Amino acid sequence: MKERVSHLNATACYLKEEDSVLMIKFSKKWGRVYAPPGGKFESGEAPLDCIMREFTEETGLTLINPRLQGISYWKDSAEGIIFIYTAEKYRGELNKIYSEGELEWIKIDDLPSIKQFSQNEKFTPYLFKEERFEGKFLLNDSCEVLKFEIRKM
């Protein structure tokens, strides 16, 4: 009999404005890596509920019509799924201070050259496209990609 798996679920959203996306540059954890706003689910949340809450908590902005762009499954000593959204509209004022790092607008063309999680680097080319994607990643305990596959959905 196969064992059932409990996944760690999270969300992330790449908010685009003109030719840039909003990213967090973490100041302490993760080794000053850049990542899009997002985070872990709270009890009873669906993916859209989670990203709407997390994005507002981290940036002060409210997303308007975020679109599910992809799903990224990962496995290291645990297993998880990240629901990846993109958005191009928002309302509100950007927080100047975020406790875990700095919020920065990064040019989309510069994403390949900044320090990101290696998993995020692999799916960056699939952002802001018409088709959705699904990624499958085997990671080491330092969150580095050992093996991966990305499919269009």
Beta strands, then each sheet from edge to edge (+ up, - down):
strand 1: 8-17
strand 2: 20-26
strand 3: 34-35
strand 4: 38-40
strand 5: 62-64
strand 6: 67-75
strand 7: 79-87
strand 8: 89-91
strand 9: 101-107
strand 10: 133-139
strand 11: 145-152
sheet 1: 3+ 2- 1+ 4-
sheet 2: 3+ 2- 1+ 7+ 6- 10- 11+
sheet 3: 3+ 2- 9+
sheet 4: 5+ 8-
end
